[in-house]
Structure formats: C-alpha cells, structure tokens
Amino acid sequence: MESFGARLKREREQRKITLDDISVSTKIATRFLLALEEEHFDQLPGGVFNKGFVRAYARHLGIDENQAIADFVAATAPSLPESQPQEAPELAAMAVRVPETRSRRGEGGIPWGLFSVVLLVMAFGFAVWGFHSREKPTGPSVSVPPSVPRETSTVAAQKAAPEGTQTASTDTTSQASQSPPAGAAETVTPTAAPAANAATFLVLIKAREDSWVSITADGKQIIEDTLAAPAEKSIEARNQVVIKAGNVGALDISFNGKKLAPQGRDNELKTLTFDPNGLRP
C-alpha cells in the first residue's frame, strides 16, 4: 500500500510542480514540505501547524484536503503492539477464573455469615467497654461549695438576729448603699458653674474727614468701605481688633471710652491692632 508521503510526492510529480513552487505559494519552508514527503514528521513544528501544512499542500495540488489530513493522522498515529490481541483473551480468562476461585473458597471455607456476626459482637463489646471506662472518674474529686451571694448571707443574718437588730442592720445597709464610700468625694467631678461671659473691650472710631477703613474683630470682617465724616463706628471684641486706615490722621480713636492720641498724619496708610490691654505697639 502506498504511504502518505509517497502519495503526496506522486501527485506533485504528476502535475510537474516543484517544492519551491509550493513554498512560494503557501509560504511554507521547503524543508517542511520535504519532511512531509519523506515522512520525517519529527522535523515538523508539531501541533496544528502540521495539519495546516498538509491542507495547504493538498490545496495547491488540487487533491482532497480532508482525505490528505486523514491520511496524515493515520500515518502519524502510534502503532499498537501485535501481541495485544493475543493477550486480551488471556486477561479475560484470568478475570473469569478469579471470581470462580473466590466463590469456591466462600462455599467450602469459612462460613462468612457466622464470621461477620462474631465481628459485630466484638465491636459492640469494645464500644460498651470504652463507654464505661470514660464514665469512671480518673481521680478523687473535690467538691467545692458554691459561692454564696452577699445578698443571701445578709438575709440569713437578718433572720438569725432579733427583730430590732434586724431593722437597724437593714437601715445601715440602705444608708451604706446610698452614701458614697470614704474618699469618694475626691473622685467626684463637681458640677461646673455657668461660665461667666469673657471680658470684652470697645474701640470707637470717629471720622473727622473721609477715610477708607477695613476693620476686623476676632477674625470677622466688620467693614471694608469709606467712613464718611462725621460718621463713627463702634467695635466690640474679646481678643483682637485690626483697623486698616487709608487716612489715619483724620480718625479719632478711643479705647474703652479713653481717647487716644493721633495715630498718624493725614492721608497716611496705617494698620492698628488692639487687644484687651489696648493698642499694641
């Protein structure tokens, strides 16, 4: 029977096609095409590439592509050993003889039913013995009397004492539970009294002439505009008052009702800062 590679070579030579022609058309290296014809399959890249080469080769020659691939798979399939068909009947015969031998041993040998019952009884006995051995105490046990709550002991003492003593004891117990222990006053935080309003100060500005001013009290913008004469502005604050004046010589400034000396010349730009102690240098 013609081999796979010989058939490809014969089909190619009948059509007078060279391997180089197929290589140029299919972009397959000539050495791979030659390996197909000579059936040197170990020289091929392997995997899906081999079937792709066969399909492209057959398409270029114009032969059946699927048949060519089937012939390639058959040619590359591993051959089975010839002795395998003969070994199969022997293995089958051995498989048949083994159950027969076991059945004969079961029939003429040990009575398996009785043996299984004996094993079951032994297992049950071991289980009972293990249960009783776990129940036995491993050492002397010491019984510890349960702790008696303080309330119970107090009630028992009250029952044993005379009626008058019992009443006094009850009053003492209630007073002790209500009154704090000695030294507790040191850890009790006294109720905070309402905080008194922090002291504030007052800055008064009076314009003798128009002046642009920017005033900030405790970080809050109060005014940023022209203070037209004879207008005045009163600013109350707790921490700080900042006055930026574009004509500081035209302003009369008082701190907490006390008039200050002039702080500059006319049309002079200056910044004045006040705190609770007065004008800061």
Protein Blocks (a to p, Z undefined) as FASTA:
>chain_A
ZZfklmmmmmmmmnopafklmmmmnopafklmmmmmnopaklpgbhjllmmmmmmmmmmn
opafklmmmmmmmmmpccddfklmmmmmmmmmmmmmmmmmmmmmmmmmccfklmmmmmmm
mmmmmmmmmmmmmmpcfbdcddddddddfklmmmmmmmmpcfklmmmmmmmmmmmmmpcc
ehklmmpccdddddddddddddddddfbdcdddddeehiafbdcddddfbdcddddfkbc
cdddfblmlpccdeehiacddfbdehiacdddddfkbccZZ
